[in-house]
Amino acid sequence: MKATLELPGELLQRIKLRAVHRKRKLKDEIAYLLEAGMAQAPAPETPRKPPKPVRLRGRRPVTLREIEAAIAAGRD
């Protein structure tokens, strides 16, 4: 797969020199460095489950109008 990257000039020069010293193609050195960086990166956090909704026992469900009124009252 092909990709276009914009890298700072100094970084690209360092990667080119590294590739030459290791007798690798530039694209192979970039792929190697990306793989090494990904191996060092921490694993992504697993998404948490959303909390269960709160149910008020013995009461009717709160309406949208009541919620909006409570929010508006908190802003005053």
C-alpha positions as CSV (number, residue, x, y, z in Angstrom):
1,M,0.0,0.0,0.0
2,K,1.3,3.5,-0.8
3,A,1.0,6.5,1.6
4,T,2.3,10.0,1.4
5,L,3.9,11.4,4.6
6,E,5.1,14.9,5.4
7,L,8.1,14.7,7.7
8,P,10.3,17.4,9.0
9,G,13.4,17.7,6.9
10,E,15.8,17.0,9.8
11,L,14.0,13.8,10.7
12,L,13.9,12.6,7.1
13,Q,17.6,13.2,6.8
14,R,18.3,11.1,10.0
15,I,16.1,8.3,8.7
16,K,17.9,8.3,5.4
17,L,21.3,8.2,7.1
18,R,20.1,5.4,9.3
19,A,18.8,3.4,6.2
20,V,22.1,3.9,4.4
21,H,24.1,2.7,7.5
22,R,21.9,-0.4,7.7
23,K,21.9,-1.0,4.0
24,R,18.2,-0.8,3.7
25,K,15.8,1.0,1.4
26,L,14.2,4.2,2.9
27,K,10.7,2.7,2.8
28,D,11.9,-0.5,4.6
29,E,13.6,1.6,7.3
30,I,10.5,3.7,7.8
31,A,8.4,0.6,8.0
32,Y,10.8,-0.9,10.6
33,L,10.8,2.3,12.7
34,L,7.0,2.4,12.6
35,E,6.7,-1.2,13.7
36,A,9.2,-0.7,16.5
37,G,7.3,2.4,17.7
38,M,4.0,0.6,17.6
39,A,5.5,-2.3,19.6
40,Q,6.5,0.2,22.3
41,A,3.2,2.0,22.4
42,P,0.9,1.1,25.3
43,A,-2.2,-1.0,24.3
44,P,-5.3,1.1,23.8
45,E,-7.7,1.1,26.7
46,T,-10.8,-1.0,26.4
47,P,-13.9,1.1,26.3
48,R,-15.8,1.1,29.5
49,K,-19.4,0.1,29.6
50,P,-21.8,3.0,30.1
51,P,-23.4,3.1,33.5
52,K,-26.9,1.7,33.9
53,P,-29.6,4.3,34.0
54,V,-30.9,5.3,37.4
55,R,-34.4,4.2,38.2
56,L,-36.5,6.0,40.8
57,R,-38.7,3.5,42.6
58,G,-42.3,4.4,43.0
59,R,-42.1,7.5,40.7
60,R,-43.1,8.1,37.2
61,P,-40.3,8.7,34.6
62,V,-38.9,12.2,34.5
63,T,-40.0,14.1,31.4
64,L,-37.8,16.1,29.1
65,R,-39.5,19.3,30.2
66,E,-38.6,18.5,33.9
67,I,-35.0,17.9,33.0
68,E,-34.8,21.1,31.0
69,A,-36.4,23.0,33.9
70,A,-33.9,21.5,36.3
71,I,-31.0,22.5,34.1
72,A,-32.3,26.0,33.6
73,A,-32.8,26.4,37.4
74,G,-29.1,25.4,38.0
75,R,-27.9,28.1,35.6
76,D,-29.6,30.9,37.7
